[in-house]
Amino acid sequence: MTSSASSAPVSADQHLSERTPDVIAVDPHCSGVKCDGGDGALGHPVVYYVFDGCDHVECKYCDRIFVRR
């Protein structure tokens, strides 16, 4: 019996690309945010982002989206 589903392994990169990024609401009056990826030691280096007139910023490490609401 043959299966129509592929039995090829899925790479870690494919799992990451399919992951929906976290959307985090922040105070509408704040000028910036910091992100460390969460998860303690499993996170990433602390980075800071400034909104500069935009209503959202995206972390370049973990793809979290910070939205001013």
C-alpha positions as CSV (number, residue, x, y, z in Angstrom):
1,M,0.0,0.0,0.0
2,T,1.4,3.4,-0.9
3,S,0.9,6.6,1.0
4,S,0.3,10.0,-0.6
5,A,2.0,11.8,2.3
6,S,5.7,12.5,2.1
7,S,7.8,10.7,4.7
8,A,10.7,13.2,4.2
9,P,11.9,14.8,7.5
10,V,11.0,18.4,8.1
11,S,14.0,20.6,8.8
12,A,14.1,23.0,11.8
13,D,14.1,26.0,9.3
14,Q,10.8,24.8,7.9
15,H,9.3,24.6,11.4
16,L,10.4,28.1,12.2
17,S,9.1,29.6,8.9
18,E,5.7,28.1,9.6
19,R,5.5,29.5,13.1
20,T,3.2,32.4,13.6
21,P,5.1,35.3,15.3
22,D,3.9,36.6,18.7
23,V,2.1,39.9,18.6
24,I,2.6,42.0,21.7
25,A,0.5,45.0,22.5
26,V,2.3,47.9,24.2
27,D,1.2,51.3,25.5
28,P,0.3,53.6,22.6
29,H,2.4,56.4,24.1
30,C,5.7,54.4,24.5
31,S,8.5,55.4,22.2
32,G,10.3,52.0,22.1
33,V,10.6,48.4,23.3
34,K,13.2,45.9,24.2
35,C,13.2,42.2,23.3
36,D,15.2,39.3,24.6
37,G,13.2,36.5,22.9
38,G,11.7,35.4,26.2
39,D,12.3,31.8,27.5
40,G,15.3,32.8,29.7
41,A,18.5,31.3,28.5
42,L,16.8,30.1,25.3
43,G,16.1,33.6,24.2
44,H,18.4,35.9,22.2
45,P,20.6,39.0,23.1
46,V,18.6,42.0,24.3
47,V,17.8,44.4,21.5
48,Y,16.0,47.7,21.6
49,Y,13.7,49.1,18.9
50,V,12.2,52.6,18.5
51,F,8.9,53.1,16.9
52,D,9.9,56.3,15.0
53,G,6.4,57.2,14.0
54,C,5.4,53.7,13.1
55,D,2.6,51.8,15.0
56,H,4.6,48.5,15.1
57,V,8.2,47.1,15.1
58,E,9.4,43.6,14.5
59,C,12.2,41.9,16.3
60,K,14.9,40.8,13.8
61,Y,15.9,37.8,16.0
62,C,12.6,36.2,16.9
63,D,10.0,37.9,14.7
64,R,7.9,39.1,17.6
65,I,5.8,42.1,16.6
66,F,5.3,44.9,19.0
67,V,2.2,47.0,18.3
68,R,1.2,50.3,20.0
69,R,-2.4,50.0,21.1
